[in-house]
Amino acid sequence: MAEEQPPPLPAPEIAQVALHDIAQLTGKKPLGATSVMPTDDGWTVEVEVVEDRRIPSSTDMLALYEVVLDLDGELLSYRRTRRYIRGSGDSGSGQS
């Protein structure tokens, strides 16, 4: 008999796995997942974290991390893709 494979993890569970992994690896507090994208081999999740707390908090340094997980939610890689000051907004968004 063939062993039945468990169903792949749904996107919300994958996001929680990525948040936990980033907290464990960086020691930084994740704010949340900003994107969860399926790939051929698993998932890519972007996680926003507080890199450096400042006073006032509107000047906190934040970062985006890209987390790559396989179909079972096992970490394959992660990397920081961007650092920015909270409230700076995306460039070109028309916000000042």
C-alpha positions as CSV (number, residue, x, y, z in Angstrom):
1,M,0.0,0.0,0.0
2,A,1.2,3.5,-0.8
3,E,1.6,5.8,2.1
4,E,-1.0,8.6,1.9
5,Q,0.6,12.1,1.9
6,P,-0.9,14.8,4.1
7,P,-2.4,17.7,2.2
8,P,-0.1,20.7,1.7
9,L,-0.3,23.4,4.3
10,P,-2.7,26.3,3.5
11,A,-1.4,29.8,3.0
12,P,-2.4,31.1,6.5
13,E,-0.5,28.3,8.2
14,I,2.5,28.9,5.9
15,A,2.5,32.6,6.9
16,Q,2.5,31.6,10.6
17,V,5.4,29.2,10.0
18,A,7.4,32.0,8.3
19,L,6.7,34.5,11.1
20,H,7.9,31.9,13.7
21,D,11.0,31.1,11.6
22,I,12.1,34.7,11.2
23,A,11.6,35.4,14.9
24,Q,13.7,32.4,15.8
25,L,16.5,33.2,13.2
26,T,16.8,36.9,13.7
27,G,15.6,37.5,17.3
28,K,13.4,40.3,15.9
29,K,9.7,40.8,16.4
30,P,7.7,40.1,13.2
31,L,4.8,42.5,12.5
32,G,3.2,40.2,10.0
33,A,3.3,38.6,6.6
34,T,3.0,41.1,3.8
35,S,2.7,38.5,1.0
36,V,2.3,34.7,0.6
37,M,3.0,33.3,-2.8
38,P,2.9,29.7,-3.9
39,T,5.8,28.5,-6.1
40,D,6.4,25.2,-7.9
41,D,8.3,23.8,-5.0
42,G,6.6,25.5,-2.0
43,W,6.0,29.0,-0.8
44,T,7.7,32.4,-0.7
45,V,6.6,34.6,2.1
46,E,7.5,38.3,2.8
47,V,7.7,39.1,6.5
48,E,7.9,42.6,8.0
49,V,9.9,43.0,11.2
50,V,11.0,45.7,13.6
51,E,14.8,45.8,13.1
52,D,15.4,48.7,15.5
53,R,13.0,50.2,18.0
54,R,13.2,54.0,18.3
55,I,11.5,56.8,20.2
56,P,9.1,57.9,18.8
57,S,8.0,54.6,17.3
58,S,7.2,56.4,14.1
59,T,10.9,56.4,13.5
60,D,11.4,52.6,14.0
61,M,13.6,50.9,11.5
62,L,11.6,48.1,9.7
63,A,12.8,45.4,7.3
64,L,11.2,43.0,4.8
65,Y,12.5,39.4,4.8
66,E,11.8,36.9,2.0
67,V,11.3,33.4,3.4
68,V,11.3,30.4,1.1
69,L,9.6,27.3,2.5
70,D,9.0,23.9,0.9
71,L,5.5,22.3,0.5
72,D,5.8,20.9,4.1
73,G,6.6,24.3,5.6
74,E,10.3,23.5,6.1
75,L,12.6,26.5,5.8
76,L,14.8,26.5,2.7
77,S,16.2,30.0,2.8
78,Y,15.6,33.5,4.0
79,R,17.1,36.9,3.3
80,R,16.5,40.6,4.1
81,T,15.4,42.4,1.0
82,R,14.7,45.9,2.3
83,R,15.2,48.2,5.3
84,Y,13.2,51.4,5.8
85,I,11.8,53.8,8.4
86,R,8.3,53.2,9.6
87,G,5.9,55.5,7.9
88,S,8.2,56.2,5.0
89,G,5.8,54.5,2.6
90,D,6.6,52.9,-0.7
91,S,8.3,55.2,-3.2
92,G,6.0,56.4,-5.8
93,S,2.9,56.0,-3.6
94,G,2.2,59.7,-3.6
95,Q,2.4,59.9,0.2
96,S,4.7,62.5,1.8
